[in-house]
Amino acid sequence: MSRRQKIEAMLKDDPTDMFLRYSLAMELRTEGAHESSLAQLNELMNEQPACVPAFFMAGQQLVDLDRVDEARTALRDGIEEARKQDDSHAAAEMSDFLTSLGDLGEL
């Protein structure tokens, strides 16, 4: 049984488990299933409360796919969400990454 299959099996028992859903998104990315991975991350970004690491991972993946404008949007939204959740470390990491993207990258 592959790692992805194990995660999917555990998700059948608890489909709301945020960590497992995030793990599945990361496994899909590893497998090159980028659109499926991004869809999973998008769901996590829209949870209440949102999964802050999902914004950063989506931003990184979008940059890897040369979708920099979309990455900037995900990172800006992630910074805002991290600040709402008092996660200054995550906000700083995303801000640094956003700045590294160059033009239009600063918040």
C-alpha positions, 0 to 999 in steps of 0.5 A: 500500500502506497503512502497516498493509499494509507492516507486516503484509508485513514481519511475514510475514518475521519474525512475532516482530519485537517492534518491528514487532508494536508498530508494528502495534498503534500503527497499529491504534490510529490506525485506530480498531481498538482491540480489535485494537490492545489484543490486540496490546499484550497479546501484547507484555506477555506476552512474555518479556521483556515489551515495557515500552512496550506497558504504557504504550500500553495504559494510555493507550488504555484511558483514552481508551476510558474503561476506567480500571480496566483502564488502572490494572492495565496501568500497575501491571503495567508499572511492576513489569515496568519495575522488573524490567528496570531501566527506571526512566525508563519506571517513572517515566513510568507512575507519573506517568500512573497518579497523574494518574488520581486515586483509586486511581491511586497505586502 
